Amino acid sequence: PLFVTAGSNTEEPIPSLPGVSRWSVDLAVARAKEPVAAGIPCLALVPNTQADKRSDDGEEALNPDNLMCQAIRAIKDAVPQIGLLTDVALDPYTVHGQDGLLDETGYVVNDATVDALVGQALNQAAAGADIIAPSDMMDGRIGAIREALEAEGHANVQIMSYAAKYASAFYGPFRDAVGSGGLLKGDKKNYQMDPANGAEALREVALDLAEGADSVMVKPGLPYLDIVARVKDAFDVPVFAYQVSGEYAMIEAAAAAGAGDRDALVLETLMAFKRAGCSGVLTYHALHAARLLNG
């Protein structure tokens, strides 16, 4: 994952994610060259949208010159061999921090949100995204996005669906990173999944695959390795996991406190993902792990 922010020659360290920063587009381009050298095939881009560009309806997500699209084009021009995975959800663009549009009661409405997500996905595909990764958990959005990508000539753009995304306590530092943490009104339990419910994950994955997802994501990671294994056993498709911000922060805190060796903790947790059946892992330790594996 790579966080992008406005400005130029700008690095903004994220206090709750020690060692991780937001980068202006010019510096993000420079950072994108490092994973290529380390053998990492793909970057997941996440924007920190400026406050004055956020709105109730997240309209900035549809702007072809928004921060995400600027970063896609700049990185693809400079480092064409790196894959770019782009997050599709409205929380980086809304003033209320929710992943979708709200009705007058504050409830996230599904179908109107899906329409907005389709526009967001097409915007990112036109900019050069290789993989569209809807993380919003609205029903029916995979089928709608797949149909729109095909119709607009983006048949080769993949969809990695966040198919089993839980309403977790492990997302706090990420929300700080994208600037939505202090904005979030209420919670996301009416569209993200109940952590106590494992069976629902299989139903969600089945629906998204039927609608055209090329691969699926389980999120968070380590607390949900049982879900990863169940999904991998049930479906012969690429399964990914996101070692989320709270998981990363715990490892960094343990290492800083002398409670464990950082290198060993990083590699052991990543091995656990692989053992559970993951085809790949999104992790903030990616570059560090790649360098360890490369000796």
Backbone as numpy.savetxt, mean C-alpha at the origin, in Angstrom:
# Nx Ny Nz CAx CAy CAz Cx Cy Cz
8.02 0.07 0.19 7.19 1.27 0.19 8.06 2.53 0.19
7.62 3.53 -0.56 8.35 4.79 -0.65 7.34 5.93 -0.52
7.51 6.77 0.51 6.60 7.89 0.75 7.09 9.12 -0.01
6.16 9.78 -0.68 6.50 10.95 -1.51 5.79 12.17 -0.94
6.53 13.29 -0.90 5.96 14.53 -0.38 6.24 15.67 -1.35
5.61 16.80 -1.11 5.75 17.95 -2.00 7.09 18.64 -1.77
7.44 19.52 -2.72 8.66 20.30 -2.60 9.78 19.77 -3.47
10.98 20.26 -3.22 12.17 19.79 -3.93 13.32 19.71 -2.93
14.20 18.76 -3.18 15.35 18.52 -2.29 14.91 18.43 -0.83
13.80 17.71 -0.62 13.17 17.66 0.70 13.14 16.24 1.23
13.66 16.08 2.44 13.51 14.83 3.18 12.84 15.15 4.50
11.77 14.41 4.82 11.04 14.60 6.06 11.05 13.30 6.85
11.95 13.15 7.82 11.94 11.93 8.64 10.60 11.76 9.36
10.16 10.51 9.48 8.88 10.20 10.12 9.18 9.69 11.53
8.89 10.47 12.58 9.31 10.10 13.93 8.82 8.73 14.39
7.61 8.35 14.02 7.07 7.06 14.46 7.57 5.89 13.60
8.32 6.20 12.54 8.95 5.18 11.70 10.44 5.49 11.60
11.21 5.23 12.65 12.62 5.61 12.65 13.37 4.97 11.50
14.10 5.82 10.76 14.84 5.34 9.60 14.09 5.46 8.30
12.80 5.87 8.36 11.98 6.04 7.16 11.63 7.52 7.01
11.67 8.00 5.77 11.38 9.41 5.49 10.39 9.53 4.36
9.79 10.72 4.28 9.10 11.14 3.06 10.12 11.86 2.19
9.98 11.70 0.87 10.95 12.29 -0.05 10.21 13.11 -1.11
10.75 14.28 -1.43 10.22 15.01 -2.58 10.52 14.20 -3.84
9.82 14.52 -4.93 9.91 13.68 -6.13 11.33 13.56 -6.63
12.10 14.65 -6.61 13.47 14.59 -7.13 14.32 13.62 -6.30
14.16 13.64 -4.99 14.93 12.73 -4.15 14.36 11.31 -4.20
13.05 11.18 -4.43 12.47 9.85 -4.60 13.05 9.16 -5.82
13.32 9.92 -6.86 13.96 9.36 -8.06 15.34 8.81 -7.70
16.09 9.58 -6.92 17.41 9.11 -6.51 17.30 7.86 -5.64
16.32 7.83 -4.74 16.13 6.66 -3.88 15.71 5.43 -4.68
15.00 5.63 -5.78 14.51 4.51 -6.58 15.64 3.74 -7.24
16.79 4.34 -7.35 17.92 3.64 -7.97 18.56 2.63 -7.03
18.38 2.83 -5.73 19.00 1.94 -4.74 18.42 0.53 -4.76
17.09 0.36 -4.77 16.56 -1.00 -4.81 16.91 -1.76 -6.08
17.04 -1.06 -7.21 17.44 -1.73 -8.44 18.80 -2.39 -8.25
19.73 -1.64 -7.67 21.07 -2.17 -7.44 21.06 -3.34 -6.46
20.06 -3.36 -5.54 20.00 -4.41 -4.53 19.17 -5.62 -4.98
18.56 -5.53 -6.17 17.78 -6.65 -6.67 16.32 -6.64 -6.28
15.83 -5.52 -5.78 14.40 -5.39 -5.42 13.63 -5.03 -6.69
12.58 -5.78 -7.02 11.93 -5.58 -8.32 10.87 -4.49 -8.38
10.40 -4.01 -7.23 9.22 -3.15 -7.26 9.21 -2.18 -6.08
8.72 -0.98 -6.34 8.49 0.03 -5.30 6.99 0.27 -5.15
6.53 0.42 -3.93 5.15 0.80 -3.66 5.12 2.27 -3.29
4.51 3.09 -4.13 4.49 4.54 -3.91 3.27 4.96 -3.10
3.51 5.85 -2.13 2.43 6.36 -1.28 2.62 7.86 -1.12
1.62 8.68 -1.46 1.79 10.14 -1.38 1.36 10.71 -0.03
2.04 11.78 0.37 1.61 12.59 1.51 1.07 13.90 0.94
-0.21 13.90 0.63 -0.83 15.03 -0.06 -0.91 16.25 0.85
-0.60 17.42 0.27 -0.64 18.66 1.05 -2.05 18.93 1.55
-2.12 19.57 2.72 -3.41 19.82 3.37 -4.35 20.63 2.48
-3.80 21.61 1.73 -4.67 22.45 0.92 -5.19 21.75 -0.33
-4.71 20.54 -0.60 -5.20 19.77 -1.74 -6.14 18.64 -1.32
-6.41 18.53 -0.03 -7.35 17.53 0.47 -8.77 18.11 0.49
-9.74 17.24 0.33 -11.13 17.70 0.29 -12.03 16.58 0.79
-13.32 16.89 0.95 -14.27 15.86 1.38 -14.36 14.71 0.39
-14.25 15.03 -0.91 -14.44 14.00 -1.94 -13.12 13.46 -2.49
-11.98 13.94 -1.98 -10.70 13.42 -2.44 -10.42 13.67 -3.91
-10.90 14.78 -4.43 -10.81 15.06 -5.87 -9.37 15.07 -6.39
-8.41 15.40 -5.54 -7.01 15.45 -5.96 -6.51 14.09 -6.47
-7.15 13.01 -6.05 -6.78 11.68 -6.54 -6.94 11.57 -8.05
-7.81 12.39 -8.63 -8.09 12.34 -10.07 -7.26 13.33 -10.87
-6.44 14.11 -10.21 -5.61 15.13 -10.87 -4.43 14.43 -11.56
-4.31 14.54 -12.89 -3.21 13.86 -13.59 -1.84 14.41 -13.24
-1.79 15.53 -12.54 -0.51 16.08 -12.11 -0.38 16.06 -10.59
-1.10 15.15 -9.92 -0.96 15.07 -8.47 0.39 14.47 -8.10
0.67 14.44 -6.83 1.97 14.01 -6.34 2.31 12.59 -6.77
1.33 11.70 -6.70 1.55 10.32 -7.10 1.94 10.24 -8.58
1.19 10.91 -9.43 1.47 10.84 -10.87 2.80 11.49 -11.22
3.13 12.59 -10.55 4.45 13.19 -10.76 5.56 12.20 -10.44
5.41 11.49 -9.31 6.43 10.54 -8.89 6.52 9.36 -9.86
5.36 8.84 -10.31 5.36 7.73 -11.26 6.15 8.11 -12.51
5.80 9.25 -13.11 6.44 9.65 -14.36 7.93 9.90 -14.18
8.31 10.57 -13.09 9.71 10.90 -12.88 10.55 9.65 -12.65
10.03 8.71 -11.84 10.78 7.49 -11.56 10.87 6.61 -12.81
9.77 6.50 -13.55 9.78 5.69 -14.77 10.74 6.26 -15.82
10.83 7.58 -15.89 11.77 8.20 -16.83 13.22 7.90 -16.45
13.51 7.94 -15.14 14.89 7.80 -14.68 15.29 6.35 -14.44
14.34 5.54 -14.00 14.64 4.14 -13.63 13.55 3.25 -14.26
13.56 3.11 -15.58 12.45 2.41 -16.25 12.34 0.94 -15.87
13.42 0.35 -15.35 13.39 -1.08 -15.05 12.73 -1.41 -13.72
12.46 -0.42 -12.86 11.83 -0.71 -11.58 10.32 -0.77 -11.76
9.70 -1.79 -11.15 8.24 -1.85 -11.17 7.65 -0.86 -10.18
6.51 -0.29 -10.53 5.84 0.66 -9.64 4.44 0.16 -9.31
4.21 -0.03 -8.03 2.92 -0.43 -7.48 2.31 0.80 -6.81
1.08 1.12 -7.15 0.48 2.36 -6.65 -0.79 2.08 -5.85
-0.87 2.72 -4.72 -1.99 2.55 -3.80 -3.22 3.26 -4.34
-4.34 2.55 -4.36 -5.63 3.15 -4.75 -6.54 3.13 -3.54
-6.78 4.30 -2.99 -7.69 4.54 -1.87 -7.74 6.05 -1.70
-8.75 6.55 -1.06 -8.93 8.00 -0.98 -8.35 8.62 0.28
-7.89 7.81 1.24 -7.46 8.41 2.51 -6.30 9.41 2.38
-5.37 9.27 1.41 -4.35 10.32 1.31 -4.88 11.65 0.75
-6.14 11.66 0.32 -6.67 12.83 -0.38 -7.87 13.47 0.32
-8.40 12.82 1.37 -9.60 13.33 2.03 -9.24 14.10 3.31
-10.10 15.03 3.66 -9.89 15.80 4.89 -10.31 15.02 6.12
-11.07 13.94 5.92 -11.56 13.14 7.05 -10.75 11.87 7.28
-9.81 11.56 6.39 -8.92 10.43 6.59 -9.52 9.07 6.30
-10.76 9.03 5.81 -11.37 7.75 5.44 -10.97 7.37 4.02
-11.05 6.06 3.71 -10.65 5.56 2.40 -11.70 5.80 1.33
-12.87 6.26 1.72 -13.96 6.45 0.77 -14.75 7.72 1.02
-15.82 7.87 0.27 -16.70 9.03 0.38 -17.72 8.81 1.49
-18.12 9.88 2.15 -19.02 9.79 3.29 -20.41 10.30 2.93
-21.43 9.68 3.54 -22.77 10.26 3.43 -22.97 11.27 4.56
-24.20 11.79 4.67 -24.45 12.85 5.64 -24.32 12.37 7.08
-24.34 11.07 7.31 -24.19 10.54 8.66 -22.74 10.21 9.01
-21.85 10.35 8.03 -20.45 10.00 8.24 -20.11 8.57 7.90
-21.05 7.85 7.29 -20.85 6.44 6.91 -20.19 6.40 5.52
-19.18 5.52 5.36 -18.52 5.39 4.06 -19.44 4.66 3.09
-19.72 5.30 1.96 -20.64 4.73 0.97 -19.84 3.98 -0.09
-20.27 2.77 -0.38 -19.49 1.86 -1.21 -19.48 2.24 -2.69
-20.65 2.33 -3.31 -20.70 2.41 -4.77 -20.15 3.73 -5.30
-20.46 4.84 -4.64 -19.91 6.12 -5.08 -18.40 6.13 -4.92
-17.91 5.49 -3.87 -16.46 5.39 -3.68 -15.82 4.59 -4.80
-16.45 3.48 -5.20 -15.90 2.67 -6.29 -15.74 3.50 -7.56
-16.70 4.35 -7.87 -16.59 5.21 -9.05 -15.35 6.09 -8.96
-15.11 6.65 -7.78 -13.93 7.49 -7.60 -12.64 6.68 -7.70
-12.65 5.47 -7.18 -11.46 4.62 -7.24 -11.12 4.23 -8.67
-12.12 4.00 -9.48 -11.88 3.69 -10.89 -11.16 4.85 -11.57
-11.63 6.06 -11.32 -10.95 7.23 -11.88 -9.52 7.37 -11.38
-9.31 7.10 -10.10 -7.97 7.16 -9.53 -7.05 6.12 -10.17
-7.56 4.90 -10.35 -6.76 3.84 -10.95 -6.38 4.18 -12.39
-7.33 4.68 -13.16 -7.03 5.07 -14.54 -6.01 6.19 -14.60
-6.10 7.11 -13.67 -5.15 8.22 -13.60 -3.73 7.70 -13.37
-3.58 6.75 -12.47 -2.26 6.20 -12.16 -1.74 5.34 -13.30
-2.62 4.55 -13.94 -2.20 3.72 -15.06 -1.72 4.58 -16.22
-2.42 5.68 -16.48 -2.02 6.58 -17.57 -0.65 7.20 -17.30
-0.33 7.40 -16.02 0.97 7.98 -15.66 2.10 6.97 -15.78
1.78 5.66 -15.80 2.82 4.65 -15.98 2.91 3.60 -14.90
1.91 3.50 -14.03 1.94 2.47 -12.98 1.90 1.08 -13.60
2.66 0.16 -13.02 2.68 -1.22 -13.49 1.64 -2.08 -12.78
1.41 -1.79 -11.49 0.49 -2.58 -10.69 -0.40 -1.62 -9.91
-1.70 -1.78 -10.08 -2.67 -1.01 -9.31 -3.03 -1.83 -8.07
-2.92 -1.22 -6.90 -3.13 -1.95 -5.64 -4.22 -1.29 -4.82
-5.48 -1.65 -5.05 -6.57 -1.07 -4.26 -6.51 -1.55 -2.80
-6.40 -0.60 -1.89 -6.27 -0.92 -0.46 -7.49 -0.48 0.34
-8.54 -0.09 -0.33 -9.68 0.58 0.28 -10.69 -0.37 0.92
-10.79 -1.61 0.38 -11.71 -2.65 0.86 -13.18 -2.37 0.53
-13.45 -1.61 -0.52 -14.83 -1.48 -1.00 -15.22 -2.73 -1.79
-16.48 -3.11 -1.73 -16.96 -4.28 -2.48 -17.11 -3.93 -3.95
-16.65 -4.82 -4.83 -16.85 -4.67 -6.26 -15.84 -3.81 -6.98
-14.86 -3.28 -6.25 -13.97 -2.32 -6.92 -12.99 -3.01 -7.85
-12.62 -4.28 -7.61 -11.67 -4.96 -8.48 -12.27 -5.16 -9.87
-13.52 -5.65 -9.93 -14.17 -5.83 -11.22 -14.32 -4.53 -11.98
-14.71 -3.47 -11.28 -14.90 -2.17 -11.93 -13.57 -1.62 -12.46
-12.51 -1.75 -11.67 -11.20 -1.26 -12.11 -10.67 -2.09 -13.27
-10.82 -3.42 -13.20 -10.34 -4.27 -14.28 -11.04 -3.93 -15.59
-12.36 -3.77 -15.54 -13.12 -3.43 -16.74 -12.67 -2.10 -17.32
-12.44 -1.12 -16.44 -12.02 0.21 -16.91 -10.61 0.18 -17.49
-9.71 -0.57 -16.87 -8.34 -0.67 -17.41 -8.35 -1.28 -18.80
-9.14 -2.34 -18.98 -9.23 -2.98 -20.30 -9.80 -2.01 -21.33
-10.84 -1.29 -20.95 -11.50 -0.38 -21.89 -10.61 0.78 -22.30
-9.71 1.18 -21.42 -8.85 2.34 -21.69 -7.47 1.96 -22.22
-7.29 0.69 -22.60 -6.04 0.28 -23.22 -4.93 -0.06 -22.25
-5.27 -0.35 -21.00 -4.25 -0.68 -19.99 -4.37 -2.17 -19.62
-4.50 -3.02 -20.62 -4.73 -4.45 -20.36 -3.56 -5.10 -19.63
-2.36 -4.57 -19.79 -1.18 -5.19 -19.16 -0.88 -4.66 -17.77
-1.68 -3.73 -17.28 -1.51 -3.25 -15.91 -2.13 -4.27 -14.96
-1.34 -4.73 -14.01 -1.81 -5.74 -13.07 -2.64 -5.09 -11.95
-3.41 -5.94 -11.29 -4.12 -5.54 -10.07 -3.67 -6.45 -8.94
-3.08 -5.86 -7.91 -2.80 -6.57 -6.67 -3.81 -6.09 -5.64
-4.79 -6.90 -5.35 -5.86 -6.49 -4.45 -5.46 -6.68 -2.99
-5.65 -5.64 -2.20 -5.62 -5.80 -0.74 -6.93 -6.50 -0.39
-6.92 -7.82 -0.54 -8.16 -8.58 -0.44 -8.55 -8.87 1.01
-7.55 -9.09 1.86 -7.81 -9.39 3.28 -7.07 -8.34 4.11
-7.72 -7.20 4.27 -7.13 -6.09 5.03 -7.97 -5.88 6.29
-7.31 -6.04 7.42 -8.00 -6.03 8.70 -7.99 -4.65 9.35
-9.03 -4.37 10.13 -9.11 -3.14 10.92 -8.17 -3.28 12.11
-6.92 -2.93 11.89 -5.83 -3.29 12.79 -5.34 -2.10 13.62
-4.74 -2.43 14.75 -4.09 -1.43 15.59 -2.66 -1.16 15.15
-2.19 -1.83 14.10 -0.79 -1.74 13.68 -0.54 -0.68 12.60
-1.53 0.13 12.26 -1.39 1.07 11.14 -0.97 2.48 11.55
-0.81 2.74 12.84 -0.62 4.11 13.31 0.50 4.87 12.63
1.73 4.34 12.58 2.81 5.10 11.96 2.58 5.40 10.48
1.93 4.49 9.76 1.61 4.74 8.35 0.70 5.96 8.22
-0.30 6.04 9.09 -1.21 7.18 9.01 -0.48 8.49 9.31
0.51 8.43 10.19 1.36 9.60 10.39 2.11 9.95 9.11
2.61 8.92 8.42 3.44 9.13 7.24 2.67 9.77 6.10
1.38 9.41 5.94 0.60 9.98 4.84 -0.23 11.18 5.29
-0.10 11.57 6.55 -0.76 12.77 7.03 -2.23 12.61 7.33
-2.72 11.36 7.45 -4.15 11.16 7.72 -4.44 10.82 9.17
-3.40 10.55 9.95 -3.61 10.09 11.32 -4.37 11.09 12.18
-3.96 12.35 12.12 -4.62 13.37 12.91 -5.96 13.80 12.34
-6.23 13.40 11.09 -7.48 13.80 10.43 -8.59 12.78 10.61
-8.22 11.52 10.89 -9.19 10.43 10.86 -10.31 10.65 11.86
-11.53 10.66 11.34 -12.73 10.79 12.16 -13.36 9.41 12.28
-13.47 8.90 13.49 -14.03 7.57 13.70 -13.01 6.49 13.39
-13.48 5.35 12.90 -12.57 4.24 12.58 -12.96 3.68 11.22
-12.35 2.57 10.84 -12.58 1.99 9.51 -13.20 0.60 9.61
-13.90 0.35 10.71 -14.41 -0.99 10.95 -15.62 -1.34 10.11
-16.23 -0.37 9.45 -17.39 -0.72 8.62 -16.98 -1.17 7.22
-15.68 -1.12 6.89 -15.26 -1.67 5.60 -13.99 -2.51 5.68
-13.12 -2.28 6.68 -12.01 -3.21 6.90 -12.50 -4.39 7.73
-11.72 -5.46 7.79 -12.21 -6.73 8.34 -11.99 -6.86 9.84
-12.85 -7.63 10.47 -12.78 -7.92 11.90 -11.59 -8.85 12.17
-10.63 -8.44 13.02 -9.47 -9.29 13.29 -9.81 -10.68 13.83
-11.01 -10.84 14.37 -11.40 -12.15 14.90 -11.92 -13.09 13.83
-12.12 -12.60 12.61 -12.79 -13.38 11.58 -11.79 -13.83 10.53
-11.47 -15.12 10.52 -10.56 -15.67 9.53 -11.27 -16.15 8.28
-12.48 -16.68 8.43 -13.20 -17.24 7.29 -13.54 -16.18 6.25
-13.80 -14.96 6.70 -14.18 -13.90 5.76 -13.05 -13.62 4.77
-11.81 -13.81 5.19 -10.68 -13.55 4.30 -10.76 -14.41 3.05
-11.14 -15.67 3.21 -11.23 -16.56 2.06 -12.35 -16.13 1.11
-13.44 -15.66 1.67 -14.54 -15.18 0.82 -14.13 -13.91 0.07
-13.44 -13.01 0.76 -13.00 -11.77 0.11 -12.00 -12.06 -1.01
-11.07 -12.97 -0.77 -10.08 -13.33 -1.79 -10.78 -13.95 -3.00
-11.71 -14.86 -2.75 -12.42 -15.52 -3.84 -13.16 -14.50 -4.71
-13.82 -13.53 -4.08 -14.53 -12.50 -4.83 -13.59 -11.68 -5.69
-12.45 -11.26 -5.11 -11.53 -10.40 -5.86 -10.87 -11.15 -7.02
-10.56 -12.42 -6.82 -10.00 -13.20 -7.93 -11.03 -13.38 -9.04
-12.27 -13.61 -8.66 -13.33 -13.75 -9.66 -13.53 -12.47 -10.46
-13.24 -11.33 -9.83 -13.41 -10.04 -10.51 -12.19 -9.65 -11.33
-11.08 -10.40 -11.24 -9.95 -10.12 -12.12 -8.65 -9.72 -11.46
-8.53 -9.89 -10.15 -7.25 -9.59 -9.49 -6.18 -10.58 -9.95
-4.96 -10.08 -10.18 -3.84 -10.93 -10.58 -3.12 -11.52 -9.38
-3.16 -10.83 -8.26 -2.53 -11.29 -7.03 -3.29 -10.66 -5.87
-3.08 -11.20 -4.66 -3.82 -10.71 -3.50 -2.86 -10.42 -2.35
-3.34 -9.55 -1.46 -2.55 -9.08 -0.34 -3.27 -9.39 0.97
-2.48 -9.80 1.97 -2.97 -9.90 3.35 -2.28 -8.81 4.16
-3.05 -8.10 4.96 -2.51 -6.96 5.71 -3.26 -6.82 7.01
-2.54 -6.68 8.14 -1.10 -6.72 8.38 -0.49 -8.09 8.09
0.81 -8.22 8.50 1.55 -9.40 8.17 1.69 -10.41 9.28
2.64 -10.21 10.17 2.97 -11.22 11.17 1.78 -11.67 12.02
0.88 -10.77 12.48 -0.25 -11.25 13.27 -1.26 -12.05 12.45
-1.07 -12.11 11.12 -2.04 -12.76 10.23 -1.38 -13.80 9.33
-0.30 -14.42 9.81 0.35 -15.47 9.03 -0.57 -16.67 8.82
-1.48 -16.90 9.76 -2.45 -17.99 9.55 -3.34 -17.70 8.35
-3.68 -16.43 8.15 -4.51 -16.05 7.01 -3.72 -16.22 5.72
-2.45 -15.80 5.73 -1.59 -16.01 4.55 -1.59 -17.48 4.16
-1.35 -18.35 5.13 -1.26 -19.78 4.85 -2.59 -20.33 4.34
-3.70 -19.89 4.93 -5.01 -20.38 4.49 -5.32 -19.93 3.07
-4.97 -18.68 2.76 -5.21 -18.17 1.41 -4.35 -18.93 0.40
-3.08 -19.12 0.74 -2.17 -19.83 -0.18 -2.64 -21.26 -0.41
-3.11 -21.91 0.63 -3.59 -23.29 0.49 -4.86 -23.38 -0.35
-5.71 -22.36 -0.25 -7.01 -22.41 -0.92 -6.96 -21.95 -2.37
-5.99 -21.07 -2.69 -5.97 -20.47 -4.03 -4.56 -20.55 -4.60
-4.44 -21.04 -5.79 -3.13 -21.18 -6.43 -2.79 -19.90 -7.18
-2.58 -18.82 -6.42 -2.27 -17.51 -6.98 -1.15 -16.88 -6.14
-0.47 -15.86 -6.68 0.52 -15.15 -5.87 -0.14 -14.45 -4.68
0.39 -14.71 -3.49 -0.10 -14.11 -2.26 1.01 -13.26 -1.66
0.70 -12.03 -1.37 1.65 -11.11 -0.78 1.19 -10.72 0.63
2.11 -10.24 1.43 1.76 -9.71 2.74 2.44 -8.36 2.91
1.84 -7.52 3.72 2.41 -6.20 4.02 2.86 -6.23 5.48
4.18 -6.17 5.67 4.72 -6.03 7.03 4.56 -4.55 7.39
3.49 -4.23 8.07 3.02 -2.86 8.16 3.86 -2.03 9.13
3.52 -0.75 9.17 4.34 0.22 9.89 4.51 -0.11 11.37
3.44 -0.59 12.01 3.54 -0.93 13.43 4.47 -2.11 13.67
4.48 -3.06 12.73 5.39 -4.20 12.84 6.84 -3.74 12.70
7.09 -2.89 11.72 8.43 -2.32 11.52 8.88 -1.56 12.77
7.98 -0.72 13.30 8.34 0.11 14.45 8.67 -0.74 15.67
8.00 -1.87 15.86 8.28 -2.75 17.00 9.68 -3.36 16.88
10.05 -3.78 15.68 11.39 -4.33 15.49 12.44 -3.26 15.77
12.22 -2.06 15.25 13.18 -0.98 15.47 13.28 -0.63 16.96
12.14 -0.63 17.66 12.15 -0.33 19.10 12.89 -1.41 19.87
12.67 -2.67 19.50 13.35 -3.77 20.18 14.85 -3.68 19.97
15.26 -3.38 18.73 16.69 -3.27 18.44 17.31 -2.10 19.20
16.59 -0.97 19.24 17.11 0.21 19.93 17.23 -0.02 21.43
16.35 -0.86 21.98 16.38 -1.14 23.42 17.36 -2.26 23.79
17.99 -2.84 22.77 18.89 -3.94 23.04 18.19 -5.25 23.33
16.92 -5.34 22.97 16.14 -6.54 23.25 16.29 -7.61 22.18
16.94 -7.28 21.08 17.15 -8.25 20.01 18.07 -7.69 18.96
18.71 -8.56 18.20 19.60 -8.14 17.12 18.76 -7.76 15.90
18.95 -6.55 15.42 18.11 -6.03 14.34 18.18 -6.90 13.09
19.38 -7.24 12.65 19.53 -8.04 11.43 18.82 -9.38 11.56
19.00 -10.03 12.70 18.39 -11.34 12.91 16.87 -11.23 12.97
16.36 -10.19 13.63 14.92 -10.00 13.72 14.31 -9.77 12.33
14.98 -8.95 11.53 14.47 -8.65 10.19 14.41 -9.92 9.35
15.50 -10.68 9.31 15.54 -11.85 8.45 14.62 -12.97 8.95
14.49 -13.11 10.28 13.62 -14.17 10.79 12.16 -13.88 10.49
11.75 -12.62 10.63 10.36 -12.30 10.34 10.06 -12.45 8.86
10.99 -12.04 8.00 10.76 -12.21 6.56 10.72 -13.69 6.18
11.53 -14.51 6.83 11.49 -15.94 6.58 10.12 -16.52 6.97
9.53 -15.98 8.04 8.21 -16.44 8.46 7.16 -16.19 7.38
7.24 -15.04 6.72 6.33 -14.76 5.61 6.51 -15.78 4.49
7.76 -16.04 4.15 8.04 -16.98 3.07 7.55 -18.38 3.44
7.78 -18.77 4.68 7.35 -20.09 5.15 5.83 -20.24 5.09
5.11 -19.16 5.37 3.65 -19.19 5.37 3.08 -19.26 3.96
3.91 -18.95 2.95 3.45 -19.07 1.57 3.49 -17.81 0.74
4.08 -16.75 1.26 4.11 -15.49 0.52 4.99 -15.59 -0.73
4.49 -15.03 -1.83 5.30 -14.84 -3.03 6.19 -13.61 -2.89
5.78 -12.68 -2.06 6.55 -11.46 -1.83 6.04 -10.74 -0.61
6.84 -9.78 -0.13 6.51 -9.03 1.08 6.77 -7.55 0.82
5.81 -6.71 1.17 6.06 -5.27 1.24 6.54 -4.95 2.64
7.75 -4.39 2.75 8.31 -4.11 4.07 9.22 -2.89 4.01
9.20 -2.12 5.07 10.09 -0.96 5.18 11.53 -1.39 5.41
11.75 -2.65 5.72 13.10 -3.19 5.88 13.64 -3.76 4.56
12.96 -3.53 3.45 13.30 -4.20 2.19 14.76 -3.96 1.79
15.18 -2.72 1.76 16.53 -2.42 1.29 17.58 -3.00 2.24
17.33 -2.88 3.54 18.25 -3.44 4.53 18.32 -4.96 4.38
17.16 -5.61 4.23 17.14 -7.06 4.08 17.84 -7.50 2.81
17.62 -6.78 1.73 18.26 -7.14 0.46 19.79 -7.07 0.59
20.25 -6.06 1.27 21.71 -5.93 1.45 22.25 -7.05 2.32
21.50 -7.45 3.34 21.93 -8.59 4.16 21.97 -9.86 3.32
20.94 -10.09 2.53 20.88 -11.30 1.72 21.96 -11.31 0.64
22.34 -10.12 0.20 23.40 -10.02 -0.82 24.80 -10.08 -0.20
24.86 -10.20 1.13 26.17 -10.28 1.77 26.87 -8.95 1.95
